[in-house]
Amino acid sequence: LVHEILYDNDNFGALDFRSYVESLCSYLDLQVGGKPIPIRYGINDLTLDLTSAVPCALIVNEALTNVQKHAFPPGWTGTMEARVEAAQDESGRVRLVIRDNGVGMPDERRIGSLGLTLMELLAKQIEGGVTVRSGPGTTVMVSIPA
């Protein structure tokens, strides 16, 4: 998907992150029990260089896959929703936030979590960090240098 978007773009070194995230979410077709999980976007005009774009894309993919697998268990009666936000702050850092309104992530699921470890390693590759908050819902926050 990253290659496809770059191919359609005149600048092979940069990725329009909003377009990428919207395409990724369409491709993932997130559903639980046959019902689609609505995804809201709060992504400012944000272009990432390829070095940052690929790890961020993989983090978004992992976080949204976790939403589908864990946020809304069988019998969930509330409204399902996920949100992806990204912006560059006044200090120049890029802040990426993926959140849901599901059941949250129990502490025991965080310990030794392959998905969380993967997101942390991807963020470290680009000198960033990951923070996860739970309850209600789960929020994954990523901060990377511009």
C-alpha positions as CSV (number, residue, x, y, z in Angstrom):
1,L,0.0,0.0,0.0
2,V,2.9,2.4,0.8
3,H,4.5,1.6,-2.5
4,E,1.2,2.2,-4.4
5,I,0.7,5.6,-2.8
6,L,4.3,6.6,-3.5
7,Y,4.0,5.4,-7.1
8,D,0.9,7.7,-7.6
9,N,2.8,10.6,-6.0
10,D,5.5,12.7,-7.7
11,N,7.6,12.8,-4.6
12,F,8.9,9.3,-3.9
13,G,10.5,10.4,-0.6
14,A,7.4,11.5,1.1
15,L,4.0,10.1,2.0
16,D,0.7,11.9,2.5
17,F,-0.1,10.2,5.8
18,R,-3.9,11.0,5.8
19,S,-4.3,9.3,2.4
20,Y,-2.3,6.4,3.6
21,V,-4.3,5.9,6.8
22,E,-7.6,6.2,5.0
23,S,-6.5,3.6,2.3
24,L,-5.2,1.3,5.0
25,C,-8.4,1.4,7.0
26,S,-10.4,0.7,3.8
27,Y,-8.1,-2.2,3.0
28,L,-8.3,-3.6,6.6
29,D,-12.2,-3.5,6.5
30,L,-12.4,-3.7,10.3
31,Q,-15.4,-5.6,11.5
32,V,-16.6,-7.3,14.6
33,G,-19.4,-9.8,14.5
34,G,-20.2,-8.7,10.9
35,K,-20.6,-5.1,11.9
36,P,-18.1,-2.5,10.6
37,I,-16.1,-0.6,13.1
38,P,-16.4,3.1,12.2
39,I,-13.1,4.9,12.0
40,R,-12.9,8.7,12.5
41,Y,-9.9,10.7,11.3
42,G,-8.2,13.7,12.9
43,I,-5.2,14.0,10.7
44,N,-3.9,17.4,9.7
45,D,-2.0,17.9,6.5
46,L,0.9,15.7,7.4
47,T,3.7,14.4,5.1
48,L,6.2,12.0,6.4
49,D,9.4,11.0,4.9
50,L,9.7,7.3,3.9
51,T,12.0,6.6,6.9
52,S,9.2,7.6,9.3
53,A,6.2,6.7,7.2
54,V,6.8,3.0,7.0
55,P,7.2,2.4,10.8
56,C,4.3,4.7,11.5
57,A,2.2,2.8,9.0
58,L,3.0,-0.5,10.6
59,I,2.2,0.9,14.1
60,V,-1.2,2.1,12.8
61,N,-1.8,-1.3,11.2
62,E,-0.9,-3.2,14.5
63,A,-3.0,-0.9,16.7
64,L,-6.1,-1.1,14.5
65,T,-5.7,-4.9,14.2
66,N,-5.7,-5.0,18.0
67,V,-8.9,-2.9,18.0
68,Q,-10.6,-5.5,15.8
69,K,-9.3,-8.5,17.8
70,H,-9.7,-7.2,21.4
71,A,-11.6,-4.0,21.9
72,F,-15.2,-5.3,21.3
73,P,-15.7,-8.8,22.7
74,P,-18.7,-11.0,21.7
75,G,-21.9,-9.6,23.1
76,W,-20.6,-6.0,23.0
77,T,-23.7,-3.8,23.1
78,G,-22.2,-0.3,22.9
79,T,-21.3,1.8,19.9
80,M,-18.0,0.7,18.3
81,E,-15.6,3.4,17.2
82,A,-11.9,3.9,16.5
83,R,-10.1,7.1,15.9
84,V,-6.7,7.9,14.2
85,E,-5.2,11.3,14.8
86,A,-1.9,12.7,13.7
87,A,-0.4,16.1,13.7
88,Q,2.9,17.9,14.1
89,D,3.1,19.9,17.3
90,E,4.7,23.3,18.0
91,S,8.0,21.7,18.8
92,G,8.1,19.9,15.5
93,R,7.4,16.4,16.9
94,V,4.8,14.2,15.1
95,R,2.1,12.9,17.5
96,L,0.1,9.9,16.3
97,V,-2.8,8.7,18.4
98,I,-4.9,5.5,17.8
99,R,-7.8,5.1,20.2
100,D,-11.0,3.1,20.6
101,N,-14.0,3.1,22.9
102,G,-13.9,-0.6,23.7
103,V,-13.3,-2.6,26.8
104,G,-9.7,-1.3,27.3
105,M,-6.5,-3.3,27.7
106,P,-6.1,-5.2,31.0
107,D,-2.6,-4.9,32.6
108,E,-1.9,-8.6,32.2
109,R,-2.4,-8.3,28.4
110,R,0.3,-5.6,28.2
111,I,3.0,-7.7,29.8
112,G,4.8,-9.6,27.1
113,S,2.4,-8.4,24.4
114,L,4.0,-9.1,21.0
115,G,1.9,-6.3,19.4
116,L,3.0,-3.7,22.0
117,T,6.6,-4.8,21.8
118,L,6.5,-4.5,18.0
119,M,5.0,-1.0,18.2
120,E,7.7,0.0,20.7
121,L,10.5,-1.4,18.5
122,L,9.1,0.4,15.4
123,A,8.9,3.7,17.2
124,K,12.5,3.3,18.5
125,Q,13.7,2.8,15.0
126,I,12.8,6.4,14.3
127,E,13.8,7.7,17.7
128,G,10.3,7.8,19.0
129,G,8.3,6.4,21.8
130,V,5.0,4.7,22.5
131,T,2.6,5.1,25.4
132,V,-0.5,3.0,26.0
133,R,-3.4,4.0,28.2
134,S,-6.4,1.9,29.0
135,G,-9.9,2.5,30.3
136,P,-12.3,3.2,29.0
137,G,-11.1,2.1,25.7
138,T,-7.4,1.9,24.7
139,T,-5.2,4.7,23.5
140,V,-1.9,4.2,21.7
141,M,0.2,7.4,21.5
142,V,3.3,7.6,19.4
143,S,5.7,10.6,19.4
144,I,8.5,10.9,16.8
145,P,10.9,13.6,15.7
146,A,9.8,15.6,12.6
